[in-house]
Amino acid sequence: MPIEVKYCCPNDHLDWDEFEKNPPQDLLNAYGWFYVTIGEVGSDAGNDFQVCVATPRAVGRLKASGMLPGILVDSFDTTSIRQAIDAKVCSAGEGNWRQALDRLRTFMHWEYEGMDGID
């Protein structure tokens, strides 16, 4: 069952266009959280996730705050970030939705994470 990114937006910008117009000062030392909606190809439905994307140089700052990135990029530019998110999501899409969800949850936070009766 192939899956795809339906929507993606950085948490600290209004939308992707604003993010493109306001890149970080150091593209090689940056990280950010992204809101991502993922669903099956051909369906309008999707589930919401949060994922931290970071460059290798920014990992130390993340670890110091108790977090680890779900996706690494060499450069924190919009093209690299979107390609990395799309590729990682697509690679998790084998099998049924439940199997894909289990793989996605290894590097993203799912909207229903921790809710009783959802697992």
Residue frames as a rotation matrix with the C-alpha (Angstrom) as fourth column:
MET 1
0.587 0.810 0.000 0.00
0.810 -0.587 0.000 0.00
0.000 0.000 -1.000 0.00
PRO 2
-0.427 -0.772 0.471 1.82
0.738 -0.598 -0.312 3.14
0.523 0.215 0.825 -1.11
ILE 3
0.487 0.501 -0.716 1.53
0.810 -0.566 0.154 6.18
-0.328 -0.655 -0.681 1.13
GLU 4
-0.156 -0.502 0.851 2.33
0.728 -0.640 -0.244 9.83
0.667 0.582 0.466 0.50
VAL 5
-0.734 -0.087 -0.674 2.69
0.522 -0.707 -0.477 13.19
-0.435 -0.702 0.564 2.17
LYS 6
0.138 0.878 0.458 -0.60
0.975 -0.200 0.091 15.05
0.172 0.434 -0.884 1.76
TYR 7
0.816 0.114 0.567 0.49
0.028 -0.987 0.157 18.23
0.578 -0.112 -0.808 3.55
CYS 8
0.145 -0.817 -0.559 3.68
0.975 0.215 -0.061 19.52
0.170 -0.536 0.827 5.15
CYS 9
0.587 0.035 0.809 4.38
0.041 -0.999 0.014 22.75
0.809 0.025 -0.588 7.03
PRO 10
-0.551 -0.796 -0.251 7.08
0.387 0.022 -0.922 23.87
0.739 -0.605 0.296 9.47
ASN 11
0.124 0.646 -0.753 5.67
0.972 0.075 0.224 24.46
0.201 -0.760 -0.618 12.96
ASP 12
-0.129 -0.260 -0.957 7.29
0.657 -0.745 0.114 27.87
-0.743 -0.614 0.267 13.33
HIS 13
-0.964 -0.067 -0.258 6.01
-0.140 -0.695 0.705 29.39
-0.227 0.716 0.661 10.07
LEU 14
-0.165 0.978 -0.124 2.51
-0.680 -0.204 -0.704 30.09
-0.715 -0.032 0.699 8.78
ASP 15
0.891 0.417 0.180 3.03
-0.148 0.641 -0.753 28.02
-0.430 0.644 0.633 5.66
TRP 16
0.397 -0.765 0.506 5.67
0.781 0.572 0.251 26.54
-0.482 0.296 0.825 3.36
ASP 17
0.491 -0.175 0.853 5.94
0.623 -0.613 -0.485 29.75
0.608 0.770 -0.192 1.27
GLU 18
0.877 -0.167 0.452 6.83
-0.396 -0.783 0.480 31.80
0.273 -0.600 -0.752 4.36
PHE 19
0.686 -0.645 0.337 9.42
0.117 0.554 0.824 29.18
-0.718 -0.526 0.455 5.31
GLU 20
0.381 -0.524 0.762 10.97
0.925 0.230 -0.304 29.43
-0.016 0.820 0.572 1.82
LYS 21
0.564 -0.085 0.822 11.18
0.252 -0.929 -0.269 33.22
0.787 0.359 -0.502 2.11
ASN 22
0.560 -0.313 0.767 12.73
-0.772 -0.533 0.346 33.11
0.301 -0.786 -0.540 5.61
PRO 23
0.562 -0.392 -0.729 15.43
0.222 0.920 -0.324 30.42
0.797 0.020 0.604 5.69
PRO 24
0.858 -0.334 -0.390 17.66
0.398 -0.047 0.916 30.01
-0.325 -0.941 0.092 8.76
GLN 25
0.695 -0.647 -0.315 20.92
-0.667 -0.743 0.054 31.96
-0.269 0.173 -0.948 8.77
ASP 26
-0.459 -0.887 0.049 23.06
-0.837 0.450 0.311 28.80
-0.298 0.102 -0.949 8.79
LEU 27
0.432 0.698 -0.570 21.63
-0.866 0.499 -0.046 26.12
0.252 0.514 0.820 6.49
LEU 28
-0.060 -0.549 -0.834 24.23
-0.190 0.826 -0.531 23.62
0.980 0.127 -0.154 7.74
ASN 29
-0.905 -0.238 -0.353 23.41
0.301 0.230 -0.926 24.05
0.301 -0.944 -0.136 11.45
ALA 30
-0.573 0.789 0.220 19.64
-0.809 -0.588 0.004 24.12
0.132 -0.176 0.975 11.86
TYR 31
-0.898 0.419 -0.137 16.66
0.426 0.905 -0.022 22.04
0.114 -0.078 -0.990 12.92
GLY 32
-0.656 0.746 0.111 12.90
-0.755 -0.649 -0.094 22.38
0.001 -0.146 0.989 13.10
TRP 33
-0.639 0.570 0.516 9.66
0.193 0.768 -0.611 20.55
-0.745 -0.291 -0.601 13.71
PHE 34
-0.836 0.357 -0.416 7.24
-0.519 -0.272 0.810 19.88
0.176 0.894 0.413 10.87
TYR 35
-0.140 0.900 0.413 3.53
-0.433 0.319 -0.843 19.06
-0.891 -0.297 0.345 10.81
VAL 36
-0.833 -0.216 -0.508 2.95
-0.552 0.355 0.754 16.34
0.017 0.910 -0.415 8.21
THR 37
0.240 0.909 0.340 -0.29
-0.701 0.405 -0.587 14.73
-0.671 -0.097 0.735 7.04
ILE 38
-0.795 -0.554 -0.248 0.23
-0.593 0.622 0.512 11.25
-0.130 0.554 -0.823 5.57
GLY 39
0.206 0.884 0.419 -2.24
-0.575 0.456 -0.680 8.94
-0.792 -0.101 0.602 3.87
GLU 40
-0.083 -0.152 0.985 -2.68
0.509 0.843 0.173 6.28
-0.857 0.516 0.007 1.25
VAL 41
-0.917 -0.245 -0.315 -2.09
-0.164 -0.489 0.857 7.27
-0.364 0.837 0.409 -2.37
GLY 42
-0.742 0.670 0.022 -5.44
0.192 0.181 0.965 7.93
0.642 0.720 -0.263 -4.05
SER 43
0.125 0.775 -0.619 -7.25
0.939 0.109 0.326 8.76
0.320 -0.622 -0.715 -0.81
ASP 44
0.198 0.007 0.980 -8.06
-0.029 -1.000 0.013 12.20
0.980 -0.030 -0.197 0.58
ALA 45
0.969 0.244 0.020 -7.81
-0.041 0.081 0.996 10.88
0.242 -0.966 0.088 4.15
GLY 46
0.038 -0.996 -0.079 -4.68
0.068 0.082 -0.994 11.15
0.997 0.032 0.071 6.23
ASN 47
0.710 0.027 -0.703 -3.20
0.695 0.131 0.707 11.02
0.111 -0.991 0.075 9.71
ASP 48
0.763 -0.403 0.506 -1.21
-0.316 -0.915 -0.252 13.84
0.564 0.033 -0.825 11.26
PHE 49
0.538 -0.710 -0.454 2.37
0.829 0.544 0.130 13.51
0.154 -0.447 0.881 12.48
GLN 50
0.888 -0.460 -0.016 5.13
-0.444 -0.866 0.228 15.71
-0.118 -0.195 -0.974 13.88
VAL 51
0.675 -0.735 0.057 8.73
0.732 0.658 -0.177 15.14
0.093 0.161 0.983 12.83
CYS 52
0.660 -0.586 -0.470 11.96
-0.198 -0.739 0.644 16.86
-0.725 -0.332 -0.604 13.76
VAL 53
0.789 -0.466 0.400 14.30
0.550 0.244 -0.799 17.48
0.275 0.850 0.449 10.83
ALA 54
0.778 -0.577 -0.249 17.91
-0.194 -0.597 0.778 18.48
-0.598 -0.557 -0.577 11.52
THR 55
0.595 -0.737 -0.321 21.33
-0.446 0.030 -0.895 18.86
0.669 0.675 -0.311 9.99
PRO 56
0.391 -0.503 -0.771 24.18
0.622 0.762 -0.182 16.80
0.679 -0.408 0.611 11.50
ARG 57
-0.637 -0.701 0.320 25.70
0.271 -0.592 -0.759 19.93
0.721 -0.397 0.567 13.10
ALA 58
-0.251 0.635 0.731 22.44
-0.728 -0.622 0.290 20.68
0.638 -0.459 0.618 14.94
VAL 59
0.287 0.409 -0.866 22.08
0.123 0.881 0.457 17.22
0.950 -0.237 0.202 16.49
GLY 60
-0.613 -0.605 -0.508 24.18
0.585 0.085 -0.806 18.16
0.531 -0.791 0.302 19.54
ARG 61
-0.854 0.364 0.371 21.81
-0.480 -0.827 -0.292 21.00
0.201 -0.428 0.881 20.44
LEU 62
0.121 0.940 -0.318 18.84
-0.650 0.317 0.690 18.68
0.750 0.123 0.650 20.04
LYS 63
0.045 -0.176 -0.983 20.39
0.439 0.888 -0.139 15.98
0.898 -0.425 0.117 22.21
ALA 64
-0.902 -0.432 -0.030 21.16
0.240 -0.441 -0.865 18.56
0.360 -0.787 0.501 24.91
SER 65
-0.570 0.769 0.289 17.45
-0.817 -0.568 -0.097 19.40
0.090 -0.292 0.952 25.03
GLY 66
-0.488 0.319 0.813 16.46
-0.338 0.790 -0.512 15.72
-0.805 -0.524 -0.277 25.21
MET 67
0.659 0.741 -0.131 15.36
-0.376 0.173 -0.910 15.30
-0.652 0.649 0.392 21.60
LEU 68
-0.521 -0.740 0.426 16.64
0.154 0.409 0.899 13.44
-0.840 0.534 -0.099 18.58
PRO 69
-0.346 0.402 -0.848 15.80
-0.859 -0.498 0.114 14.19
-0.377 0.768 0.518 14.96
GLY 70
0.375 0.542 0.752 13.61
-0.074 0.826 -0.559 11.81
-0.924 0.154 0.350 13.02
ILE 71
0.792 -0.122 0.598 15.14
0.610 0.178 -0.772 12.87
-0.012 0.977 0.215 9.71
LEU 72
0.058 -0.851 -0.522 18.64
0.328 -0.477 0.815 14.15
-0.943 -0.218 0.252 8.93
VAL 73
0.899 0.115 0.424 19.39
0.438 -0.278 -0.855 16.48
0.020 0.954 -0.300 6.03
ASP 74
-0.095 -0.993 0.068 22.74
0.994 -0.098 -0.041 17.83
0.047 0.064 0.997 4.87
SER 75
-0.956 -0.147 0.254 21.29
0.167 -0.984 0.061 21.30
0.241 0.101 0.965 4.31
PHE 76
-0.457 0.814 -0.358 18.25
0.625 0.008 -0.780 22.88
-0.633 -0.580 -0.513 5.96
ASP 77
-0.854 0.230 -0.467 16.84
-0.472 -0.719 0.510 24.24
-0.218 0.656 0.723 2.71
THR 78
-0.008 0.992 0.126 13.25
-0.795 0.070 -0.603 23.70
-0.607 -0.104 0.788 1.62
THR 79
0.348 0.107 -0.931 14.08
-0.822 0.513 -0.248 21.37
0.451 0.852 0.267 -1.27
SER 80
-0.623 -0.673 -0.399 16.30
-0.367 0.702 -0.610 19.09
0.691 -0.234 -0.684 0.82
ILE 81
-0.782 0.376 0.497 13.79
-0.483 0.138 -0.864 18.98
-0.394 -0.916 0.074 3.67
ARG 82
0.226 0.960 -0.168 10.78
-0.871 0.121 -0.476 18.19
-0.436 0.254 0.863 1.49
GLN 83
0.176 -0.235 -0.956 12.67
-0.699 0.653 -0.290 15.55
0.693 0.720 -0.049 -0.50
ALA 84
-0.831 -0.553 -0.052 13.89
-0.336 0.574 -0.746 13.89
0.443 -0.603 -0.663 2.71
ILE 85
-0.496 0.736 0.461 10.41
-0.606 0.087 -0.791 13.85
-0.622 -0.671 0.402 4.28
ASP 86
0.421 0.684 -0.595 8.82
-0.903 0.253 -0.347 12.49
-0.087 0.684 0.725 1.09
ALA 87
-0.112 -0.558 -0.822 11.48
-0.591 0.703 -0.396 9.79
0.799 0.442 -0.408 0.69
LYS 88
-0.931 -0.261 0.254 11.33
-0.350 0.454 -0.819 8.65
0.098 -0.852 -0.514 4.32
VAL 89
-0.177 0.950 0.257 7.52
-0.721 0.052 -0.691 8.50
-0.670 -0.308 0.675 4.25
CYS 90
0.438 0.342 -0.831 7.43
-0.869 0.397 -0.295 6.58
0.229 0.852 0.471 0.96
SER 91
-0.467 -0.711 -0.525 9.98
-0.510 0.702 -0.497 4.07
0.722 0.036 -0.691 2.27
ALA 92
-0.855 0.188 0.482 7.64
-0.409 0.327 -0.852 3.27
-0.318 -0.926 -0.202 5.18
GLY 93
-0.165 0.944 -0.284 4.69
-0.941 -0.237 -0.241 2.44
-0.295 0.228 0.928 2.92
GLU 94
-0.644 -0.060 -0.763 5.09
-0.441 0.844 0.306 -1.29
0.626 0.533 -0.570 2.34
GLY 95
-0.851 0.373 -0.370 2.38
0.515 0.735 -0.441 -3.64
0.108 -0.565 -0.818 3.58
ASN 96
0.153 0.982 0.110 -0.91
0.837 -0.188 0.514 -2.46
0.525 0.013 -0.851 5.06
TRP 97
0.384 0.055 0.922 -1.62
-0.131 -0.985 0.114 0.86
0.914 -0.164 -0.371 6.82
ARG 98
0.991 0.016 0.135 -0.96
-0.136 0.129 0.982 -0.63
-0.002 -0.992 0.130 10.28
GLN 99
0.475 -0.874 0.096 2.51
0.850 0.485 0.204 -1.82
-0.225 -0.015 0.974 9.22
ALA 100
-0.005 -0.435 0.900 3.27
0.608 -0.716 -0.343 1.55
0.794 0.546 0.268 7.61
LEU 101
0.702 0.349 0.621 2.06
-0.241 -0.704 0.668 3.32
0.670 -0.618 -0.410 10.75
ASP 102
0.901 -0.412 -0.139 4.38
0.332 0.447 0.831 1.23
-0.280 -0.794 0.539 12.93
ARG 103
0.051 -0.922 0.384 7.33
0.995 0.014 -0.098 2.23
0.085 0.387 0.918 10.72
LEU 104
0.153 0.065 0.986 6.32
0.286 -0.958 0.019 5.91
0.946 0.280 -0.165 10.64
ARG 105
0.923 0.306 0.231 6.11
-0.128 -0.323 0.938 5.97
0.362 -0.895 -0.259 14.44
THR 106
0.506 -0.815 -0.283 9.80
0.856 0.433 0.283 5.04
-0.108 -0.386 0.916 14.70
PHE 107
-0.595 -0.793 0.130 10.79
0.803 -0.591 0.071 8.52
0.020 0.147 0.989 13.51
MET 108
-0.596 0.485 0.640 7.62
-0.136 -0.846 0.516 10.64
0.792 0.220 0.570 13.84
HIS 109
-0.896 0.444 0.015 5.09
0.013 0.060 -0.998 11.45
-0.445 -0.894 -0.060 16.56
TRP 110
-0.681 0.714 0.164 1.61
0.516 0.309 0.799 10.28
0.519 0.629 -0.578 15.56
GLU 111
-0.482 0.556 0.677 -1.49
-0.500 -0.809 0.308 12.39
0.719 -0.190 0.668 16.37
TYR 112
0.615 0.786 -0.053 -3.01
-0.446 0.403 0.799 9.52
0.650 -0.468 0.599 18.37
GLU 113
-0.290 -0.843 -0.453 0.20
0.039 0.463 -0.886 8.60
0.956 -0.274 -0.101 20.22
GLY 114
-0.970 -0.242 0.009 -0.53
-0.019 0.038 -0.999 7.43
0.242 -0.969 -0.042 23.76
MET 115
-0.287 0.933 0.215 -4.32
-0.947 -0.311 0.085 7.44
0.146 -0.179 0.973 23.47
ASP 116
-0.558 0.143 0.817 -6.06
-0.363 0.844 -0.396 4.44
-0.746 -0.518 -0.419 25.02
GLY 117
0.243 0.734 0.634 -7.53
0.178 0.609 -0.773 1.91
-0.954 0.301 0.017 22.61
ILE 118
0.646 -0.033 -0.762 -5.75
-0.674 -0.493 -0.551 3.28
-0.357 0.870 -0.340 19.55
ASP 119
-0.429 -0.902 -0.057 -2.86
-0.840 0.375 0.392 0.82
-0.332 0.216 -0.918 19.37
